Amino acid sequence: MTKKELVQRISRDCRLTRSQALRAMKSIARNLSVGISRGGRVQFSGFGTFSVTRNTKRTGRNPQTGHRIRLRRRRTVQFTPARALQRKIC
């Protein structure tokens, strides 16, 4: 599903104009980003949880040259689906 399709569905389901639905979706995305960037967890009941994890430093490989390089630790976003979503997928 694309952003445009999602906005259309929100518009239809909530009886909003497309511009109102787009503003609502942008607000959700912005607030989700703010919550995650502060190192917190963002949880949607019935959908899932977004959280920040730190991966370990490791050795990688440059695909062009084949040389090994050291990759430092960094923060990544992790999504854990809720059981209800997991049941719909499987």
ABEGO torsion letter per residue (X at the ends): XBAAAAAAAAAAAAGBBAAAAAAAAAAAAAAAAAAAAAGBBBBBBGAEBBBBBBBBBBBBBBAAAGBBBBBBBBBBBBBBBBAAAAAAAX
